[in-house]
Amino acid sequence: MTLSIKSKLFQEIVDGLQANPASISPKFFYDELGSSLFQAITHLEEYYPTRVERGIMDSKLAEITEAIAAVDVIVELGAGNCEKVRPLLDTVAPKQYRALDISVDFLEVALADLHHDYPAIDMQAIAADITQELSFPDLQDRRILFFYPGSSIGNFNPPEAFRLFLNLARECHGSGGLLIGVDLVKDIHILERAYNDTLGVTAAFNLNVLRHLNHLIGSNFSIPDWEHYAFFNQTLDRIEMHLRAKSDLLVSWPSGARMFHAGEMIHTENSYKYSKPTFLEMLQKAGFAQVTAWTDPESNFLVCFAGFK
């Protein structure tokens, strides 16, 4: 990581901590330990999105493959452990696979395992912050499938999500498209259980961001001083995750500090939930010519292919 990037990250983190209310971007969840904890979350009984999305992908794979047609390159956003792309590598069989994630060390290990099973596909791990503008000038003449599974699009607020879709539609250059998973609005108890599991894995995942910040900016967060708090905001249709101070405490870092009072919170993540019509309309307005969608029988989750005729 270059000095300029480190400086920008430092300033971004400090600006968030000094804001009112304080916040930490969810992209900072994903150091090596955070990535591993998230993989554990996806196996929890309460956390339905990964399980339900996999069910849709498995049961509708033939239809999804037909809608995608042939592509030269799969670019996976937030690739994590690179496991979700395997069915597409089998059926779509691209020449290249690019895995993008902010936690490149975890990503490289996962990609090495994947490449062992698919040696004929050229693979590349790329450290990328997908909250920033994405550009692939060397792929202008290739038919690209952007793959963004797991409902992580919910971490963007709707205007940010729309800007990402504009960016991806533009990078497609009139061919290929975007295969994306998104969580749908549903019963509040199902939603809140998914982010407050009985084993406390989600709490550990949330709290780990403080340990990661200590590493990134030299802060002195003490994990036992904080507790996990997550709830569904019905007005904004989003799960909110926060870290709540258990007592009055002072957090410091080189060149700065902030006093947190008992009960004061740091906002760490939003996970927006959509209705099917709203999400499809957003994709179409971003410039995708046609959208095909699949849901599970209970309409808990949506998988979409947004492409070009």
N, C-alpha and C positions, 0 to 999 in steps of 0.2 A: 504494500500500500504506500503510495507516494506521500510526501510531506504535505502537499496541497490538499489531497483527499483527507488525510488525517486532520488537518486544520479545519476543513469544512465540516467534518463529522463532529469534531469537538465543539465547534460553534453551534451546530444544529442541536446537539444534546444540551448544551448550556442554555441556549435560548428557550428550549422546552422546559427545562427545570425552573427557569426564572419567570416563566409565563404565569398568568393567573386565569384559570387554574393551571397547575403544572402538568406537563405531558411528556411522554416518551414515545417516539415512533415505534410501531410494532416491528419494523424491520430490524430493530436491535434485539429482538427475541432470539435471533437465529445465529448465535455462535455455535460451536460444535455441540455443547451440552444442550442448548436450547433446541437445536434441530433434533437431537435424540429424544428429548422430552416430548416434542411435538409428535414424533413418530409413535411414541407410547400412547399419546392421547388418541391417535387414530384407531387404536385397538380397544379402547374403552367401550363398554356396553352403552354408556350414556351418550357417547359422541357418535351420533348416527351419520353425519355427512359423508365420511369416507366409505362407510359400509354401503349406504344407499347409492352413492355415485357409482361404486364398483358394480353393484347389482344392475344399474342401468347400462353401464358400459358392456357388461357381460351379455345381458339379454338382448341388447340392441346393436351389438357390434357389427353385424352384417349390414344393417341399415346405415349406421354411422360411417362405415367404410365406403359404402356406395355413395353417400352424400359427399364425402371428402374427395373421392376419386384419386387419381395419381398425384403425388407431390414429390418434389426433389429433396426437400429439407423439412424436418420437424424442429421447431424452435420451442422448447418448453420453458415457460416462465415460472420461476419459483420451483425448480425441479426437485429440490430436497433429496430424497433417496432414489430418485429416478425409476421407481417401481411402476408408477401408473402408466408410463409410456409403453410398457412391454407389449400389450395387445396391439397397439398401433404399429409397432415395429414389425410384428408378425404379419399383419394384414395389409398395411399401406406400403411397407417395405421401402422407406426412403433411402436415398444414397447417403444422406448426412443427417446427423442429429446433434443439435446444439442445446446444451443444458445451461440455463441461466439461474443463478441464485446468489444471494448476498453472502452466504456462508460457503466460500469456495473450498476450504479444506474438507468439510463434510462431503461436498459435492464431488470432489475428485476421487474420493474413496468409492463412492457409490457408482460413479461413471466407470471406474476400472472394472468393477464387478459386472456391470451391464455390457461393457465392450467384450468381455470374455465370452459372453453368450451370443453376441452379435458381431463377430469379428469383421464381417464384410461391410459394415456400416461405419463410415467415418464419423467419429465422435469428438466433441470438444466441450470442455467445462469452461464457462465464462462467468467471472465475478461481475455481477450487474445489479444495480439498484433500479428496479422496474418502476419506481415512483418517478424516475427521471425519463426524459425523452429517449426512445430507443431508435437506433438506426443501423441498418444492415446494408451498406452500399455494395458489398461484394455479392449480395444475393438478389440484386435487381432483376436478373434474367432467370431466376429460379422460381419455381412454384413452391411457395412456403405454406406450411401449416403451423400456425401458432397454437400451442397447446397450453391451456391454463386451467388445470383441474383443481378440485379441492375446495372450491368456494372462497378462495383467498381474495377474489375480486371484492368481497364484502368489506375488506379492510380499507378500501378506498371510499370516500364519500361519493355520492352520485355524480357531481360535476367532475371529480377526479377520474372516476371510472369512465365517464364519457370521453374525457381527453385521452385516456389510454386507448379506447376503442378507435378514436380518430387516428391516433398514431399507428395502430396496428393495421387498420384498413388502408392507410396510405402506404405502409411498408409492403403490403401484399401486391401493389402495382396491378390491380385488376384481376388477379388469379389467386388460387389457393383460398385461405381463409383462417378462421379462428374456431377452435373447438374448446368450449369453456363450460365449467360447472358452476352453478350458483345455488345457494340455499334459498328456499322460499319461506314466506311468512307462514307461521303455523301456531299451534297452541303454545301459549307462553310457558307452560310447565315443561314441555318437551325442550324448548329453547334454553330455558334457564338450567335444566338438569345437565345439558350438554356442556355447559361451561362451569359447572360446580359438581364435579364427579366425586363420588364417595371416597376414592383412594387419594384424592388431593393432588393428582398429577397435573391438572390444569393450574392449580395454585402454585405448584413448584415451578412450572413453566413461566408463569407470570412473575414470580419472585426472582427467578434466575436473571431477569433483565437487569436487576440492580447489581448483581455480581459482574455481569458483562460490562455495565457502565463503569464500575470500579476499574476494570481492566482498560477500557477505552479512554477514560478521561482522568483517572487517578482520584476518583471520588471516594468517600468513606462510608457508603451505605452499609448498614448492618442489617442483614436479612431478618433476624428475629424482631426487629423494630417495626416490621410491616406485615400486613395481612392482605390476602387476595379478596377482591369484592367484584362480583359480576352480576348483572341484571339486564333484563330486556326493557329498553326504552320504547314504549308503545307509540309515543308521539312521532318518533323518528324512525321506527321500524328497524332498530338495531340493538344487538347485544353490546353492552359497554363493559370493558374490563378496566379495573382500577387497582391501585395499591394504596392502602389506607394506613396512615401512621397510627401506631398504638399509643403513642405518648408524644409530648413535646420533644423535638429533637432538632439538632443542627446538622445539616449535611454540607460538607465542604469539598472543594476541588481546587486545583491550582488556580489562583487568581480570583476565587469566588466562593460563595457559600449561600445557603438559604435555610431559614428557619421554617420547620413544618410543625404545626400544632396538632395535638391529638385529634384524630378524626379527619384531618386534612388528607386529600387524595391526589394521587398522580394518575392521570388518565393514560392508559397504556395501549388500548385497542378498541376499535369499533368493528363490528361485524354486521354489515347491513344485510337485511333480508328483503327480497323482492317478490312482487307478484309476477306471474308469467307474462301478462300483457305489457307491463311496464318495462321489463327487461328486454323483451323482443323489440319493442319500439326504440329503446336506446341503441341497440345494435344497428337497426335499420337507419336511424338518423345519423349514425356515425359514418355511414357510407357503404355498408355491406348490402349487396343487392338482394340476397335471399337468406332467410334464416329457417333452419329446420330444428325442431325441438323434441326432446324425449323426457318423460318424467316417470317416476316410480308409481305404482298403483295408488298410493296414498297422497300423491302430489306434494311430497316433502322436499323434493330436490329436482333441479332442472339441468339437463345437459343440452347445449345448443351448438350447432355448427352454423356459423355466419360466413357466407362465402359470396362468390360472384358467379353470375350466369354464364 
